[in-house]
Amino acid sequence: MPRAAKFLDIEILGVQEVKYELLNGARAAGNMKPVLDDVADDMMRVIGINFSSEGRRGGGSWQFLSASRMRQKIKKGYPPDILIATGALHDSMTQRDDPDQHLQVTGTSIELSSYVPYAAAHADGTGRLPKRDFTEFLYSDQERWVGMCETYLLDAMGGLR
């Protein structure tokens, strides 16, 4: 059989480079822990803002303390701020490595909670306590965290945009 004449030779440039960039992106996607650690730190920063603004971040506010509770706090030498007495709840949700904090960051998730016994009662409210959700996040917070993850992946792929 006679050999065919060669009329056309096509070489696609950049295929190997793109292959490596995609492989680097896949590796990064398989371990998001570095960026999720940053997201966890930002979550704790936002929770700190929720405490200092007494729930006014994003509109509204937490129910004010009753006059009797305010008197009790002042008598004990506690600050007048809502949800701040000893600072244990605040610190457990805003200070990395606080002894009352449960923080677990993996390659795919973040778990943040408090071992302070009254944390859930304040966050969810009870028949006696009003709900004061100190972990309320805004849509803009979620968008920022998604952006952080996207940047992490794009950077791993050599900054493709």
N, C-alpha and C positions, 0 to 999 in steps of 0.2 A: 504494500500500500504506500503510495507516495506521501511524502511529508507535506502538511499544509503550509501554505505561505503565511507569514506573519504580517498582518496588516494593521493590527491595533493592539496596543499594550497600555493598560490603565493601571495606575498606582494611586491609591487613595492615601493622601498624606495625613498624618496625625492620628491614625487609628490606634497605634500602640500607645501614644500619649493619652488619648481618651480612655483607653482600656485601663491604664494605670490610675488615672484620676478617678474613674468609677470604682475600681477596686479599693482605693484609699477611702472613698466615700462609704463603701459597703463596710469596711472595717470600722470606720467611725460610727456608723449607724448601729453596729453590733455592740458598741460600748459607748453609750452616751453619758456615762458617769461624770467625766470631767465637766461637761456643760451643766448637767443636772445638779452638781455641787454648787455651781454658780447660781442656778435658778433657786435652789434651796436657800442660799444666802439672801437672795433678793426677796424671797417669800418672807423670811424672818424680818427683813428691813420693812416691808409693807405692813406686817403685823405690828411692828413697833409704831408705825404711823397710826394704825388703827387705835392702839392704846393711847397714844399721846393726843389724838384728836377726839377721843372718847366716842368713836363711832361716826364722826362727822365726815370722814373721808368718803367722797362719792355721794354726799347728801344724807340727810337725816342725822340722827345721833342716838346714842344709847339713852335709855330712860334715866333721868336724874336720880341721885340718891335721895332717900327720904331724909327729912330733917333729923329724925332720931338716929339713923345710920350715920349721918354726917357728924352729929354730936359724939357718937361712939368713937368714930375714927379720930376726931380731934382730941378726945380725952385720952386715947391710947397713943397719941403722938404720930399717927399715920397721916400721910398726905391726903388732901381732900379729893384727889383724882379718883374717878370711877375705875374699879377693878384693880386699883393699886393700893395695897395695904403694906404687906411685907415685900412686895416685888417678886415673889416666888412664881406666880403665874406668868407675869410679864417676861421675866428672865427665861423661864422654861420654854417660851415660844419665840424668843428673839435672840438668845445668846447661844451660839454653837457650843456644844459640849457642856451645857448646864446639866447638873446632876439629875434634875427633874425632867429633862427633855428626852423624848424618843425621836431620834432622827436616823433614818436609814435611807441612804441613797444608793441605788444600784445602777446598773447600766440601762435600766428601762423605767425606773420609778423613783418617787420620793415619798417617804412616809414621815410626817411631822406631827407630833402630838405631845401632850404633857402628862406627866405622872402626878401632877398636883391633884389631890383628891377632888377638889371642887371645880376643876377646869370644865368638865362636861356640863355641870349644872349651870355655870355662867354662860357657856357658849350656846346651849340649847334652851335655857330657861327651865324653870320648874313652876309649880303652883305658887311658890313663895318668891322666887327670884325671876326678874324679867330676863328675857333673852338679850344677851349682849355678845354678838358674834364678832369676836376679835380676829377671826380668820376669814373675814369677808374680803374677797378679791374683786377687782373691777375687770371689765372686759379688756381694758387697756393693759392690765397686768398680764393677762393671759396672752394677749398679742405680743407683748414684750418678750415673754418666755418662749413663745413659738419662734420669734425672730432670733433669739439667742441660739436656739437649737438649729435653725436654718443656717445661721452664720457659721456655727461649728461644723456642720456638714459641708458647706460650700468651701470653707477654709481647708478642710481635709482633702477636698478634691482640687486643690490648687487655686481656689478663688473663682471657680467658674460662676458666671452670672448670666 
